[in-house]
Amino acid sequence: MLAPFDLVSLVGVADMDRARRFYGDVLGLPVVEESPFAVAVEVHGRMLRLSAVEKPVVAPYSVLAWNVDDIDAVVDGLVARDVVFARYDGLEQDERGVWTAPDGARIAWFLDPDGNNLSLVQFS
């Protein structure tokens, strides 16, 4: 039923200006729309709406993930833009903070300014 329609992803943020700077300037996502209620950015032809909320509810898992071809290069590029990658107890992460899952996928996590958990994944 919904297969032919584009998926729009939503992330709650408390400070619209800060979110626009992080997602637009730091992550390099083009801002395509702004209103008092949301900032929309484009992610590879799809829309991500940063929705204004009073207090974002932080999930203990990734709310957004990017499937990347070269995770080391993307991590290095984001680190150059002052993104800090998370380290988690119990996971063996390399010097970049990348964890290799049992199936060979490589994953790295970082937080947006509102604490939303974002990740990069390079599937094996």
Biopython code that builds the backbone (N, CA, C, O; Angstrom):
import numpy as np
from Bio.PDB.StructureBuilder import StructureBuilder

atoms = [
    (1, "MET", "N", (0.810, -1.201, 0.000)),
    (1, "MET", "CA", (0.000, 0.000, 0.000)),
    (1, "MET", "C", (0.859, 1.273, 0.000)),
    (1, "MET", "O", (0.597, 2.182, -0.788)),
    (2, "LEU", "N", (1.881, 1.358, 0.870)),
    (2, "LEU", "CA", (2.679, 2.573, 0.961)),
    (2, "LEU", "C", (3.973, 2.517, 0.154)),
    (2, "LEU", "O", (4.703, 3.507, 0.098)),
    (3, "ALA", "N", (4.266, 1.399, -0.461)),
    (3, "ALA", "CA", (5.529, 1.220, -1.173)),
    (3, "ALA", "C", (5.821, 2.298, -2.225)),
    (3, "ALA", "O", (6.987, 2.665, -2.370)),
    (4, "PRO", "N", (4.851, 2.824, -2.957)),
    (4, "PRO", "CA", (5.196, 3.802, -3.989)),
    (4, "PRO", "C", (5.441, 5.228, -3.468)),
    (4, "PRO", "O", (5.764, 6.118, -4.254)),
    (5, "PHE", "N", (5.296, 5.449, -2.187)),
    (5, "PHE", "CA", (5.403, 6.802, -1.638)),
    (5, "PHE", "C", (6.736, 7.018, -0.942)),
    (5, "PHE", "O", (7.301, 6.097, -0.351)),
    (6, "ASP", "N", (7.233, 8.254, -1.019)),
    (6, "ASP", "CA", (8.482, 8.604, -0.346)),
    (6, "ASP", "C", (8.288, 8.615, 1.168)),
    (6, "ASP", "O", (7.263, 9.069, 1.678)),
    (7, "LEU", "N", (9.277, 8.114, 1.857)),
    (7, "LEU", "CA", (9.303, 8.155, 3.313)),
    (7, "LEU", "C", (9.901, 9.489, 3.739)),
    (7, "LEU", "O", (10.924, 9.908, 3.197)),
    (8, "VAL", "N", (9.284, 10.153, 4.691)),
    (8, "VAL", "CA", (9.807, 11.382, 5.270)),
    (8, "VAL", "C", (10.229, 11.044, 6.694)),
    (8, "VAL", "O", (9.415, 10.580, 7.493)),
    (9, "SER", "N", (11.480, 11.272, 7.007)),
    (9, "SER", "CA", (11.978, 11.011, 8.349)),
    (9, "SER", "C", (11.806, 12.259, 9.205)),
    (9, "SER", "O", (11.917, 13.380, 8.710)),
    (10, "LEU", "N", (11.535, 12.058, 10.492)),
    (10, "LEU", "CA", (11.318, 13.149, 11.431)),
    (10, "LEU", "C", (12.233, 12.977, 12.631)),
    (10, "LEU", "O", (12.407, 11.870, 13.140)),
    (11, "VAL", "N", (12.818, 14.084, 13.077)),
    (11, "VAL", "CA", (13.632, 14.084, 14.285)),
    (11, "VAL", "C", (13.224, 15.304, 15.097)),
    (11, "VAL", "O", (13.146, 16.411, 14.565)),
    (12, "GLY", "N", (12.964, 15.104, 16.384)),
    (12, "GLY", "CA", (12.600, 16.205, 17.256)),
    (12, "GLY", "C", (13.821, 16.973, 17.716)),
    (12, "GLY", "O", (14.816, 16.384, 18.138)),
    (13, "VAL", "N", (13.741, 18.305, 17.633)),
    (13, "VAL", "CA", (14.831, 19.172, 18.079)),
    (13, "VAL", "C", (14.241, 20.341, 18.862)),
    (13, "VAL", "O", (13.137, 20.800, 18.567)),
    (14, "ALA", "N", (14.977, 20.817, 19.857)),
    (14, "ALA", "CA", (14.488, 21.903, 20.696)),
    (14, "ALA", "C", (14.887, 23.280, 20.178)),
    (14, "ALA", "O", (14.152, 24.247, 20.380)),
    (15, "ASP", "N", (16.021, 23.387, 19.525)),
    (15, "ASP", "CA", (16.538, 24.675, 19.067)),
    (15, "ASP", "C", (16.697, 24.607, 17.558)),
    (15, "ASP", "O", (17.624, 23.977, 17.048)),
    (16, "MET", "N", (15.783, 25.263, 16.846)),
    (16, "MET", "CA", (15.758, 25.165, 15.386)),
    (16, "MET", "C", (17.021, 25.738, 14.738)),
    (16, "MET", "O", (17.543, 25.153, 13.789)),
    (17, "ASP", "N", (17.516, 26.868, 15.236)),
    (17, "ASP", "CA", (18.725, 27.465, 14.652)),
    (17, "ASP", "C", (19.924, 26.543, 14.827)),
    (17, "ASP", "O", (20.703, 26.336, 13.897)),
    (18, "ARG", "N", (20.063, 25.995, 16.021)),
    (18, "ARG", "CA", (21.186, 25.086, 16.298)),
    (18, "ARG", "C", (21.078, 23.841, 15.429)),
    (18, "ARG", "O", (22.084, 23.371, 14.898)),
    (19, "ALA", "N", (19.870, 23.299, 15.277)),
    (19, "ALA", "CA", (19.666, 22.110, 14.442)),
    (19, "ALA", "C", (19.974, 22.407, 12.978)),
    (19, "ALA", "O", (20.601, 21.597, 12.297)),
    (20, "ARG", "N", (19.530, 23.579, 12.490)),
    (20, "ARG", "CA", (19.812, 23.947, 11.110)),
    (20, "ARG", "C", (21.317, 24.050, 10.876)),
    (20, "ARG", "O", (21.821, 23.592, 9.850)),
    (21, "ARG", "N", (22.026, 24.645, 11.817)),
    (21, "ARG", "CA", (23.483, 24.746, 11.673)),
    (21, "ARG", "C", (24.135, 23.366, 11.685)),
    (21, "ARG", "O", (25.018, 23.096, 10.870)),
    (22, "PHE", "N", (23.713, 22.485, 12.601)),
    (22, "PHE", "CA", (24.331, 21.160, 12.696)),
    (22, "PHE", "C", (24.028, 20.324, 11.455)),
    (22, "PHE", "O", (24.948, 19.823, 10.808)),
    (23, "TYR", "N", (22.749, 20.170, 11.118)),
    (23, "TYR", "CA", (22.386, 19.319, 9.988)),
    (23, "TYR", "C", (22.781, 19.949, 8.650)),
    (23, "TYR", "O", (23.182, 19.245, 7.722)),
    (24, "GLY", "N", (22.666, 21.282, 8.554)),
    (24, "GLY", "CA", (23.005, 21.957, 7.304)),
    (24, "GLY", "C", (24.495, 22.188, 7.137)),
    (24, "GLY", "O", (25.085, 21.762, 6.144)),
    (25, "ASP", "N", (25.107, 22.862, 8.104)),
    (25, "ASP", "CA", (26.517, 23.236, 7.967)),
    (25, "ASP", "C", (27.478, 22.096, 8.308)),
    (25, "ASP", "O", (28.404, 21.812, 7.547)),
    (26, "VAL", "N", (27.258, 21.449, 9.442)),
    (26, "VAL", "CA", (28.195, 20.410, 9.891)),
    (26, "VAL", "C", (28.033, 19.128, 9.066)),
    (26, "VAL", "O", (29.012, 18.595, 8.543)),
    (27, "LEU", "N", (26.796, 18.639, 8.951)),
    (27, "LEU", "CA", (26.579, 17.401, 8.200)),
    (27, "LEU", "C", (26.490, 17.637, 6.693)),
    (27, "LEU", "O", (26.566, 16.689, 5.912)),
    (28, "GLY", "N", (26.332, 18.882, 6.285)),
    (28, "GLY", "CA", (26.334, 19.202, 4.858)),
    (28, "GLY", "C", (25.060, 18.857, 4.124)),
    (28, "GLY", "O", (25.090, 18.613, 2.918)),
    (29, "LEU", "N", (23.923, 18.832, 4.836)),
    (29, "LEU", "CA", (22.647, 18.518, 4.206)),
    (29, "LEU", "C", (21.971, 19.815, 3.761)),
    (29, "LEU", "O", (21.814, 20.726, 4.574)),
    (30, "PRO", "N", (21.570, 19.922, 2.501)),
    (30, "PRO", "CA", (20.945, 21.151, 2.019)),
    (30, "PRO", "C", (19.618, 21.433, 2.721)),
    (30, "PRO", "O", (18.756, 20.559, 2.811)),
    (31, "VAL", "N", (19.464, 22.654, 3.213)),
    (31, "VAL", "CA", (18.202, 23.089, 3.814)),
    (31, "VAL", "C", (17.262, 23.438, 2.671)),
    (31, "VAL", "O", (17.593, 24.262, 1.818)),
    (32, "VAL", "N", (16.072, 22.802, 2.654)),
    (32, "VAL", "CA", (15.131, 23.017, 1.556)),
    (32, "VAL", "C", (13.870, 23.754, 1.984)),
    (32, "VAL", "O", (13.099, 24.218, 1.144)),
    (33, "GLU", "N", (13.662, 23.859, 3.304)),
    (33, "GLU", "CA", (12.456, 24.540, 3.783)),
    (33, "GLU", "C", (12.660, 24.919, 5.240)),
    (33, "GLU", "O", (13.288, 24.183, 6.000)),
    (34, "GLU", "N", (12.125, 26.070, 5.623)),
    (34, "GLU", "CA", (12.184, 26.490, 7.027)),
    (34, "GLU", "C", (10.863, 27.118, 7.414)),
    (34, "GLU", "O", (10.268, 27.868, 6.640)),
    (35, "SER", "N", (10.408, 26.808, 8.614)),
    (35, "SER", "CA", (9.216, 27.427, 9.176)),
    (35, "SER", "C", (9.417, 27.461, 10.693)),
    (35, "SER", "O", (10.390, 26.899, 11.195)),
    (36, "PRO", "N", (8.524, 28.103, 11.417)),
    (36, "PRO", "CA", (8.659, 28.089, 12.883)),
    (36, "PRO", "C", (8.492, 26.682, 13.483)),
    (36, "PRO", "O", (8.840, 26.451, 14.641)),
    (37, "PHE", "N", (7.965, 25.757, 12.694)),
    (37, "PHE", "CA", (7.658, 24.427, 13.201)),
    (37, "PHE", "C", (8.658, 23.359, 12.790)),
    (37, "PHE", "O", (8.737, 22.306, 13.422)),
    (38, "ALA", "N", (9.425, 23.623, 11.734)),
    (38, "ALA", "CA", (10.350, 22.598, 11.240)),
    (38, "ALA", "C", (11.368, 23.210, 10.281)),
    (38, "ALA", "O", (11.136, 24.241, 9.651)),
    (39, "VAL", "N", (12.496, 22.530, 10.205)),
    (39, "VAL", "CA", (13.488, 22.788, 9.167)),
    (39, "VAL", "C", (13.590, 21.486, 8.385)),
    (39, "VAL", "O", (13.803, 20.422, 8.966)),
    (40, "ALA", "N", (13.442, 21.569, 7.086)),
    (40, "ALA", "CA", (13.553, 20.379, 6.244)),
    (40, "ALA", "C", (14.895, 20.410, 5.525)),
    (40, "ALA", "O", (15.285, 21.422, 4.943)),
    (41, "VAL", "N", (15.587, 19.285, 5.577)),
    (41, "VAL", "CA", (16.835, 19.128, 4.850)),
    (41, "VAL", "C", (16.677, 17.958, 3.893)),
    (41, "VAL", "O", (15.846, 17.072, 4.092)),
    (42, "GLU", "N", (17.500, 17.979, 2.845)),
    (42, "GLU", "CA", (17.460, 16.901, 1.864)),
    (42, "GLU", "C", (18.563, 15.903, 2.172)),
    (42, "GLU", "O", (19.713, 16.272, 2.409)),
    (43, "VAL", "N", (18.188, 14.637, 2.162)),
    (43, "VAL", "CA", (19.143, 13.558, 2.383)),
    (43, "VAL", "C", (19.027, 12.604, 1.198)),
    (43, "VAL", "O", (18.133, 11.759, 1.138)),
    (44, "HIS", "N", (19.960, 12.763, 0.256)),
    (44, "HIS", "CA", (20.010, 11.873, -0.913)),
    (44, "HIS", "C", (18.654, 11.761, -1.597)),
    (44, "HIS", "O", (18.189, 10.661, -1.894)),
    (45, "GLY", "N", (18.020, 12.909, -1.847)),
    (45, "GLY", "CA", (16.746, 12.934, -2.549)),
    (45, "GLY", "C", (15.523, 12.731, -1.679)),
    (45, "GLY", "O", (14.404, 12.716, -2.191)),
    (46, "ARG", "N", (15.701, 12.578, -0.399)),
    (46, "ARG", "CA", (14.578, 12.379, 0.524)),
    (46, "ARG", "C", (14.572, 13.497, 1.559)),
    (46, "ARG", "O", (15.583, 14.166, 1.773)),
    (47, "MET", "N", (13.430, 13.691, 2.194)),
    (47, "MET", "CA", (13.290, 14.759, 3.167)),
    (47, "MET", "C", (13.462, 14.256, 4.596)),
    (47, "MET", "O", (12.928, 13.219, 4.988)),
    (48, "LEU", "N", (14.225, 15.030, 5.354)),
    (48, "LEU", "CA", (14.338, 14.846, 6.802)),
    (48, "LEU", "C", (13.809, 16.128, 7.418)),
    (48, "LEU", "O", (14.347, 17.208, 7.173)),
    (49, "ARG", "N", (12.751, 16.012, 8.219)),
    (49, "ARG", "CA", (12.170, 17.178, 8.886)),
    (49, "ARG", "C", (12.648, 17.212, 10.329)),
    (49, "ARG", "O", (12.447, 16.271, 11.097)),
    (50, "LEU", "N", (13.279, 18.311, 10.669)),
    (50, "LEU", "CA", (13.714, 18.563, 12.033)),
    (50, "LEU", "C", (12.565, 19.316, 12.685)),
    (50, "LEU", "O", (12.401, 20.518, 12.481)),
    (51, "SER", "N", (11.783, 18.605, 13.460)),
    (51, "SER", "CA", (10.545, 19.147, 14.009)),
    (51, "SER", "C", (10.772, 19.792, 15.365)),
    (51, "SER", "O", (11.423, 19.216, 16.237)),
    (52, "ALA", "N", (10.228, 20.999, 15.537)),
    (52, "ALA", "CA", (10.365, 21.726, 16.792)),
    (52, "ALA", "C", (9.553, 21.033, 17.885)),
    (52, "ALA", "O", (8.346, 20.834, 17.751)),
    (53, "VAL", "N", (10.234, 20.675, 18.961)),
    (53, "VAL", "CA", (9.581, 20.103, 20.136)),
    (53, "VAL", "C", (10.145, 20.813, 21.366)),
    (53, "VAL", "O", (11.261, 21.332, 21.340)),
    (54, "GLU", "N", (9.364, 20.828, 22.433)),
    (54, "GLU", "CA", (9.836, 21.495, 23.638)),
    (54, "GLU", "C", (11.045, 20.799, 24.228)),
    (54, "GLU", "O", (12.038, 21.436, 24.582)),
    (55, "LYS", "N", (10.949, 19.472, 24.331)),
    (55, "LYS", "CA", (12.061, 18.697, 24.879)),
    (55, "LYS", "C", (12.137, 17.369, 24.126)),
    (55, "LYS", "O", (11.259, 16.521, 24.284)),
    (56, "PRO", "N", (13.177, 17.180, 23.309)),
    (56, "PRO", "CA", (13.297, 15.919, 22.572)),
    (56, "PRO", "C", (13.422, 14.727, 23.535)),
    (56, "PRO", "O", (14.075, 14.818, 24.574)),
    (57, "VAL", "N", (12.799, 13.642, 23.175)),
    (57, "VAL", "CA", (12.935, 12.402, 23.928)),
    (57, "VAL", "C", (14.080, 11.629, 23.292)),
    (57, "VAL", "O", (14.002, 11.211, 22.137)),
    (58, "VAL", "N", (15.126, 11.448, 24.055)),
    (58, "VAL", "CA", (16.329, 10.808, 23.532)),
    (58, "VAL", "C", (16.151, 9.289, 23.573)),
    (58, "VAL", "O", (15.879, 8.709, 24.625)),
    (59, "ALA", "N", (16.309, 8.666, 22.419)),
    (59, "ALA", "CA", (16.219, 7.207, 22.313)),
    (59, "ALA", "C", (17.598, 6.597, 22.567)),
    (59, "ALA", "O", (18.613, 7.202, 22.221)),
    (60, "PRO", "N", (17.643, 5.412, 23.166)),
    (60, "PRO", "CA", (18.935, 4.758, 23.424)),
    (60, "PRO", "C", (19.480, 4.003, 22.207)),
    (60, "PRO", "O", (20.370, 3.163, 22.344)),
    (61, "TYR", "N", (18.956, 4.297, 21.038)),
    (61, "TYR", "CA", (19.371, 3.641, 19.797)),
    (61, "TYR", "C", (19.391, 4.705, 18.703)),
    (61, "TYR", "O", (18.914, 5.820, 18.913)),
    (62, "SER", "N", (19.931, 4.370, 17.557)),
    (62, "SER", "CA", (20.001, 5.318, 16.445)),
    (62, "SER", "C", (18.608, 5.640, 15.914)),
    (62, "SER", "O", (17.799, 4.747, 15.662)),
    (63, "VAL", "N", (18.351, 6.929, 15.749)),
    (63, "VAL", "CA", (17.092, 7.345, 15.140)),
    (63, "VAL", "C", (17.266, 7.591, 13.647)),
    (63, "VAL", "O", (16.295, 7.579, 12.891)),
    (64, "LEU", "N", (18.511, 7.816, 13.226)),
    (64, "LEU", "CA", (18.857, 7.965, 11.815)),
    (64, "LEU", "C", (20.188, 7.276, 11.582)),
    (64, "LEU", "O", (21.074, 7.305, 12.436)),
    (65, "ALA", "N", (20.323, 6.656, 10.419)),
    (65, "ALA", "CA", (21.598, 6.032, 10.053)),
    (65, "ALA", "C", (21.843, 6.273, 8.574)),
    (65, "ALA", "O", (20.922, 6.245, 7.757)),
    (66, "TRP", "N", (23.098, 6.509, 8.253)),
    (66, "TRP", "CA", (23.502, 6.693, 6.867)),
    (66, "TRP", "C", (24.294, 5.470, 6.431)),
    (66, "TRP", "O", (25.239, 5.064, 7.108)),
    (67, "ASN", "N", (23.909, 4.881, 5.301)),
    (67, "ASN", "CA", (24.613, 3.760, 4.703)),
    (67, "ASN", "C", (25.732, 4.349, 3.844)),
    (67, "ASN", "O", (25.468, 4.960, 2.809)),
    (68, "VAL", "N", (26.974, 4.165, 4.272)),
    (68, "VAL", "CA", (28.111, 4.795, 3.596)),
    (68, "VAL", "C", (29.009, 3.736, 2.960)),
    (68, "VAL", "O", (29.021, 2.580, 3.384)),
    (69, "ASP", "N", (29.759, 4.144, 1.941)),
    (69, "ASP", "CA", (30.657, 3.232, 1.238)),
    (69, "ASP", "C", (32.018, 3.099, 1.923)),
    (69, "ASP", "O", (32.629, 2.031, 1.898)),
    (70, "ASP", "N", (32.486, 4.186, 2.534)),
    (70, "ASP", "CA", (33.807, 4.211, 3.165)),
    (70, "ASP", "C", (33.675, 4.893, 4.519)),
    (70, "ASP", "O", (33.860, 6.104, 4.632)),
    (71, "ILE", "N", (33.357, 4.116, 5.537)),
    (71, "ILE", "CA", (33.070, 4.675, 6.857)),
    (71, "ILE", "C", (34.264, 5.428, 7.428)),
    (71, "ILE", "O", (34.087, 6.446, 8.098)),
    (72, "ASP", "N", (35.483, 4.943, 7.172)),
    (72, "ASP", "CA", (36.661, 5.633, 7.704)),
    (72, "ASP", "C", (36.761, 7.050, 7.139)),
    (72, "ASP", "O", (37.039, 7.990, 7.884)),
    (73, "ALA", "N", (36.543, 7.213, 5.856)),
    (73, "ALA", "CA", (36.624, 8.523, 5.222)),
    (73, "ALA", "C", (35.517, 9.451, 5.731)),
    (73, "ALA", "O", (35.759, 10.635, 5.968)),
    (74, "VAL", "N", (34.316, 8.920, 5.898)),
    (74, "VAL", "CA", (33.202, 9.744, 6.371)),
    (74, "VAL", "C", (33.425, 10.149, 7.825)),
    (74, "VAL", "O", (33.195, 11.304, 8.184)),
    (75, "VAL", "N", (33.869, 9.214, 8.666)),
    (75, "VAL", "CA", (34.182, 9.560, 10.056)),
    (75, "VAL", "C", (35.241, 10.650, 10.089)),
    (75, "VAL", "O", (35.085, 11.642, 10.801)),
    (76, "ASP", "N", (36.317, 10.479, 9.328)),
    (76, "ASP", "CA", (37.390, 11.480, 9.311)),
    (76, "ASP", "C", (36.863, 12.847, 8.866)),
    (76, "ASP", "O", (37.240, 13.873, 9.432)),
    (77, "GLY", "N", (36.002, 12.859, 7.863)),
    (77, "GLY", "CA", (35.431, 14.115, 7.387)),
    (77, "GLY", "C", (34.567, 14.795, 8.439)),
    (77, "GLY", "O", (34.607, 16.016, 8.586)),
    (78, "LEU", "N", (33.790, 14.008, 9.166)),
    (78, "LEU", "CA", (32.945, 14.590, 10.208)),
    (78, "LEU", "C", (33.767, 15.037, 11.410)),
    (78, "LEU", "O", (33.467, 16.067, 12.015)),
    (79, "VAL", "N", (34.787, 14.287, 11.759)),
    (79, "VAL", "CA", (35.678, 14.697, 12.846)),
    (79, "VAL", "C", (36.326, 16.042, 12.502)),
    (79, "VAL", "O", (36.499, 16.887, 13.380)),
    (80, "ALA", "N", (36.680, 16.240, 11.245)),
    (80, "ALA", "CA", (37.258, 17.511, 10.810)),
    (80, "ALA", "C", (36.266, 18.664, 10.981)),
    (80, "ALA", "O", (36.659, 19.830, 11.025)),
    (81, "ARG", "N", (34.970, 18.323, 11.077)),
    (81, "ARG", "CA", (33.926, 19.329, 11.300)),
    (81, "ARG", "C", (33.488, 19.349, 12.764)),
    (81, "ARG", "O", (32.416, 19.855, 13.096)),
    (82, "ASP", "N", (34.330, 18.795, 13.628)),
    (82, "ASP", "CA", (34.130, 18.787, 15.087)),
    (82, "ASP", "C", (33.037, 17.854, 15.589)),
    (82, "ASP", "O", (32.545, 18.032, 16.703)),
    (83, "VAL", "N", (32.646, 16.863, 14.792)),
    (83, "VAL", "CA", (31.714, 15.842, 15.280)),
    (83, "VAL", "C", (32.506, 14.881, 16.163)),
    (83, "VAL", "O", (33.604, 14.455, 15.807)),
    (84, "VAL", "N", (31.939, 14.551, 17.309)),
    (84, "VAL", "CA", (32.577, 13.631, 18.248)),
    (84, "VAL", "C", (31.838, 12.296, 18.174)),
    (84, "VAL", "O", (30.615, 12.250, 18.307)),
    (85, "PHE", "N", (32.572, 11.229, 17.964)),
    (85, "PHE", "CA", (31.964, 9.909, 17.875)),
    (85, "PHE", "C", (31.912, 9.260, 19.250)),
    (85, "PHE", "O", (32.839, 9.372, 20.051)),
    (86, "ALA", "N", (30.805, 8.584, 19.497)),
    (86, "ALA", "CA", (30.535, 7.983, 20.806)),
    (86, "ALA", "C", (31.321, 6.700, 21.000)),
    (86, "ALA", "O", (31.632, 5.980, 20.051)),
    (87, "ARG", "N", (31.625, 6.442, 22.241)),
    (87, "ARG", "CA", (32.250, 5.185, 22.649)),
    (87, "ARG", "C", (31.303, 4.509, 23.626)),
    (87, "ARG", "O", (30.731, 5.159, 24.501)),
    (88, "TYR", "N", (31.141, 3.207, 23.471)),
    (88, "TYR", "CA", (30.208, 2.463, 24.316)),
    (88, "TYR", "C", (30.927, 1.332, 25.030)),
    (88, "TYR", "O", (31.684, 0.574, 24.422)),
    (89, "ASP", "N", (30.678, 1.229, 26.333)),
    (89, "ASP", "CA", (31.243, 0.138, 27.124)),
    (89, "ASP", "C", (30.769, -1.196, 26.557)),
    (89, "ASP", "O", (29.602, -1.355, 26.201)),
    (90, "GLY", "N", (31.677, -2.134, 26.480)),
    (90, "GLY", "CA", (31.333, -3.472, 26.019)),
    (90, "GLY", "C", (31.455, -3.673, 24.517)),
    (90, "GLY", "O", (31.299, -4.793, 24.032)),
    (91, "LEU", "N", (31.730, -2.606, 23.772)),
    (91, "LEU", "CA", (31.925, -2.734, 22.328)),
    (91, "LEU", "C", (33.383, -2.429, 22.013)),
    (91, "LEU", "O", (33.927, -1.419, 22.460)),
    (92, "GLU", "N", (34.000, -3.299, 21.252)),
    (92, "GLU", "CA", (35.378, -3.048, 20.821)),
    (92, "GLU", "C", (35.336, -2.145, 19.602)),
    (92, "GLU", "O", (35.044, -2.587, 18.491)),
    (93, "GLN", "N", (35.636, -0.869, 19.831)),
    (93, "GLN", "CA", (35.645, 0.114, 18.750)),
    (93, "GLN", "C", (37.088, 0.471, 18.422)),
    (93, "GLN", "O", (37.947, 0.515, 19.303)),
    (94, "ASP", "N", (37.340, 0.724, 17.146)),
    (94, "ASP", "CA", (38.695, 1.077, 16.736)),
    (94, "ASP", "C", (39.021, 2.520, 17.107)),
    (94, "ASP", "O", (38.241, 3.180, 17.793)),
    (95, "GLU", "N", (40.175, 3.006, 16.652)),
    (95, "GLU", "CA", (40.627, 4.350, 17.024)),
    (95, "GLU", "C", (39.677, 5.445, 16.562)),
    (95, "GLU", "O", (39.687, 6.539, 17.128)),
    (96, "ARG", "N", (38.853, 5.180, 15.545)),
    (96, "ARG", "CA", (37.876, 6.159, 15.061)),
    (96, "ARG", "C", (36.539, 6.050, 15.798)),
    (96, "ARG", "O", (35.675, 6.913, 15.645)),
    (97, "GLY", "N", (36.371, 5.003, 16.588)),
    (97, "GLY", "CA", (35.092, 4.757, 17.249)),
    (97, "GLY", "C", (34.196, 3.830, 16.460)),
    (97, "GLY", "O", (33.006, 3.717, 16.758)),
    (98, "VAL", "N", (34.745, 3.163, 15.458)),
    (98, "VAL", "CA", (33.963, 2.257, 14.610)),
    (98, "VAL", "C", (33.962, 0.859, 15.215)),
    (98, "VAL", "O", (35.012, 0.321, 15.568)),
    (99, "TRP", "N", (32.768, 0.278, 15.331)),
    (99, "TRP", "CA", (32.594, -1.080, 15.835)),
    (99, "TRP", "C", (32.291, -1.997, 14.656)),
    (99, "TRP", "O", (31.535, -1.627, 13.758)),
    (100, "THR", "N", (32.873, -3.179, 14.654)),
    (100, "THR", "CA", (32.576, -4.178, 13.627)),
    (100, "THR", "C", (31.634, -5.211, 14.224)),
    (100, "THR", "O", (31.981, -5.911, 15.175)),
    (101, "ALA", "N", (30.437, -5.297, 13.655)),
    (101, "ALA", "CA", (29.411, -6.237, 14.112)),
    (101, "ALA", "C", (29.787, -7.663, 13.696)),
    (101, "ALA", "O", (30.610, -7.850, 12.799)),
    (102, "PRO", "N", (29.194, -8.657, 14.338)),
    (102, "PRO", "CA", (29.493, -10.046, 13.971)),
    (102, "PRO", "C", (29.267, -10.360, 12.495)),
    (102, "PRO", "O", (29.938, -11.229, 11.939)),
    (103, "ASP", "N", (28.320, -9.657, 11.851)),
    (103, "ASP", "CA", (28.067, -9.924, 10.426)),
    (103, "ASP", "C", (29.012, -9.159, 9.501)),
    (103, "ASP", "O", (28.895, -9.253, 8.279)),
    (104, "GLY", "N", (29.956, -8.394, 10.084)),
    (104, "GLY", "CA", (30.931, -7.657, 9.300)),
    (104, "GLY", "C", (30.578, -6.202, 9.046)),
    (104, "GLY", "O", (31.415, -5.443, 8.558)),
    (105, "ALA", "N", (29.359, -5.800, 9.365)),
    (105, "ALA", "CA", (28.984, -4.386, 9.209)),
    (105, "ALA", "C", (29.818, -3.552, 10.166)),
    (105, "ALA", "O", (30.112, -3.972, 11.285)),
    (106, "ARG", "N", (30.194, -2.363, 9.711)),
    (106, "ARG", "CA", (30.980, -1.444, 10.542)),
    (106, "ARG", "C", (30.094, -0.245, 10.869)),
    (106, "ARG", "O", (29.473, 0.338, 9.979)),
    (107, "ILE", "N", (30.039, 0.118, 12.150)),
    (107, "ILE", "CA", (29.092, 1.126, 12.623)),
    (107, "ILE", "C", (29.807, 2.123, 13.523)),
    (107, "ILE", "O", (30.667, 1.755, 14.323)),
    (108, "ALA", "N", (29.433, 3.401, 13.376)),
    (108, "ALA", "CA", (29.938, 4.460, 14.254)),
    (108, "ALA", "C", (28.758, 5.354, 14.632)),
    (108, "ALA", "O", (27.878, 5.618, 13.812)),
    (109, "TRP", "N", (28.753, 5.814, 15.880)),
    (109, "TRP", "CA", (27.647, 6.601, 16.403)),
    (109, "TRP", "C", (28.100, 7.993, 16.812)),
    (109, "TRP", "O", (29.231, 8.187, 17.258)),
    (110, "PHE", "N", (27.195, 8.968, 16.651)),
    (110, "PHE", "CA", (27.433, 10.327, 17.133)),
    (110, "PHE", "C", (26.087, 10.944, 17.484)),
    (110, "PHE", "O", (25.039, 10.467, 17.048)),
    (111, "LEU", "N", (26.127, 12.004, 18.273)),
    (111, "LEU", "CA", (24.902, 12.654, 18.730)),
    (111, "LEU", "C", (24.741, 14.008, 18.056)),
    (111, "LEU", "O", (25.720, 14.701, 17.781)),
    (112, "ASP", "N", (23.485, 14.374, 17.795)),
    (112, "ASP", "CA", (23.236, 15.743, 17.352)),
    (112, "ASP", "C", (23.171, 16.627, 18.596)),
    (112, "ASP", "O", (23.234, 16.105, 19.709)),
    (113, "PRO", "N", (23.047, 17.942, 18.448)),
    (113, "PRO", "CA", (23.054, 18.818, 19.623)),
    (113, "PRO", "C", (21.930, 18.564, 20.621)),
    (113, "PRO", "O", (22.037, 18.972, 21.778)),
    (114, "ASP", "N", (20.844, 17.893, 20.198)),
    (114, "ASP", "CA", (19.748, 17.567, 21.105)),
    (114, "ASP", "C", (19.872, 16.172, 21.708)),
    (114, "ASP", "O", (18.976, 15.724, 22.423)),
    (115, "GLY", "N", (20.972, 15.485, 21.426)),
    (115, "GLY", "CA", (21.185, 14.155, 21.979)),
    (115, "GLY", "C", (20.592, 13.033, 21.152)),
    (115, "GLY", "O", (20.616, 11.879, 21.579)),
    (116, "ASN", "N", (20.056, 13.347, 19.970)),
    (116, "ASN", "CA", (19.556, 12.282, 19.095)),
    (116, "ASN", "C", (20.739, 11.455, 18.609)),
    (116, "ASN", "O", (21.730, 11.999, 18.121)),
    (117, "ASN", "N", (20.626, 10.142, 18.745)),
    (117, "ASN", "CA", (21.691, 9.222, 18.372)),
    (117, "ASN", "C", (21.622, 8.981, 16.863)),
    (117, "ASN", "O", (20.620, 8.488, 16.345)),
    (118, "LEU", "N", (22.691, 9.335, 16.178)),
    (118, "LEU", "CA", (22.804, 9.167, 14.729)),
    (118, "LEU", "C", (23.935, 8.195, 14.463)),
    (118, "LEU", "O", (24.834, 8.056, 15.293)),
    (119, "SER", "N", (23.913, 7.521, 13.329)),
    (119, "SER", "CA", (24.984, 6.559, 13.067)),
    (119, "SER", "C", (25.316, 6.484, 11.592)),
    (119, "SER", "O", (24.555, 6.888, 10.712)),
    (120, "LEU", "N", (26.498, 5.942, 11.380)),
    (120, "LEU", "CA", (26.983, 5.599, 10.047)),
    (120, "LEU", "C", (27.110, 4.090, 10.011)),
    (120, "LEU", "O", (27.500, 3.479, 11.006)),
    (121, "VAL", "N", (26.792, 3.484, 8.896)),
    (121, "VAL", "CA", (26.968, 2.040, 8.767)),
    (121, "VAL", "C", (27.530, 1.723, 7.382)),
    (121, "VAL", "O", (27.084, 2.254, 6.365)),
    (122, "GLN", "N", (28.511, 0.852, 7.384)),
    (122, "GLN", "CA", (29.061, 0.327, 6.136)),
    (122, "GLN", "C", (28.813, -1.165, 6.182)),
    (122, "GLN", "O", (29.465, -1.889, 6.935)),
    (123, "PHE", "N", (27.871, -1.621, 5.377)),
    (123, "PHE", "CA", (27.525, -3.043, 5.361)),
    (123, "PHE", "C", (28.616, -3.830, 4.665)),
    (123, "PHE", "O", (29.262, -3.333, 3.743)),
    (124, "SER", "N", (28.820, -5.070, 5.115)),
    (124, "SER", "CA", (29.869, -5.901, 4.525)),
    (124, "SER", "C", (29.457, -6.446, 3.176)),
    (124, "SER", "O", (30.226, -7.167, 2.541)),
]
sb = StructureBuilder()
sb.init_structure("model")
sb.init_model(0)
sb.init_chain("A")
sb.init_seg("    ")
for serial, (resi, resn, name, xyz) in enumerate(atoms, 1):
    if name == "N":
        sb.init_residue(resn, " ", resi, " ")
    sb.init_atom(name, np.array(xyz, "f"), 0.0, 1.0, " ", f" {name:<3s}", serial, name[0])
structure = sb.get_structure()
